[in-house]
């Protein structure tokens, strides 16, 4: 259980109890069953389910908000509770969003590396032939700089770029 789950559950649990009493009084057995939750029921599932349960209770209360004043629930209470549920949803979704962003960035890096390699091999390397006779030192230094030194832990050999 995360601290965020405990916080949002503590805010929604009394609402569920008040909604349960309302449902009992009006004879709405479906609503009563939905509101038959305890604090431990709210925090027991995965964090994403906690958010869904809390939002469901909030939405059900909003649907009958005009009848809930005798049970201690006012429209302002619902208005004040929603930002907490929204903030909770943001907090629990942040790690997943970060993973998605990181995965997209990694894929973009791979594409950029391929693009850069293509530019080097299909453009720059081809243009270096002009310097082979004119400036052989520059020509050799260019191709020496193009040699990739593999400092990784894999034992695969990295093919060297053919020189002049």
ZIUR-V766044 format. One record per pair of residues at least 24 apart in sequence whose C-alpha atoms are under 7 Angstrom apart, sorted by sequence separation. I is the first residue (numbers start at 0). J is the second residue. D is the distance in Angstrom with one decimal. If there is no record, write none. Layout:
BEGIN
i:I j:J d:D
i:I j:J d:D
END
This chain:
BEGIN
i:12 j:37 d:6.5
i:12 j:38 d:5.6
i:9 j:38 d:6.8
i:8 j:38 d:6.2
i:54 j:84 d:6.7
i:8 j:41 d:5.8
i:8 j:42 d:6.4
i:50 j:84 d:6.8
i:5 j:42 d:6.4
i:50 j:87 d:7.0
i:4 j:42 d:6.0
i:50 j:88 d:6.1
i:15 j:56 d:6.5
i:0 j:42 d:6.4
i:4 j:46 d:6.5
i:11 j:53 d:6.2
i:18 j:60 d:6.8
i:47 j:91 d:6.8
i:4 j:49 d:6.8
i:46 j:91 d:6.6
i:21 j:70 d:6.8
i:17 j:70 d:5.9
i:7 j:83 d:6.7
i:7 j:84 d:6.6
i:3 j:87 d:6.4
END
